[in-house]
Amino acid sequence: MISCRIIKSREFPEDPSLTIAEIAQNTGFSSQGYFTNCFKRIFGCTPNKYRKQ
């Protein structure tokens, strides 16, 4: 379930109008920190680094 939400969240970092906290909330995570940890575990980088790539 978490993997599905993280995979879905990949489309959001490309939208610069959304903060990482908003992306976390939009994908069903209760905190930005937990979202960031899960994202990094699956993709090997933080959402901010992914956004800058």
Secondary structure, DSSP 8 states (H G I E B T S, - for coil): -HHHHHHHHTTSTT-TTS-HHHHHHHTT-S-HHHHHHHHHHHHSS-HHHHHH-
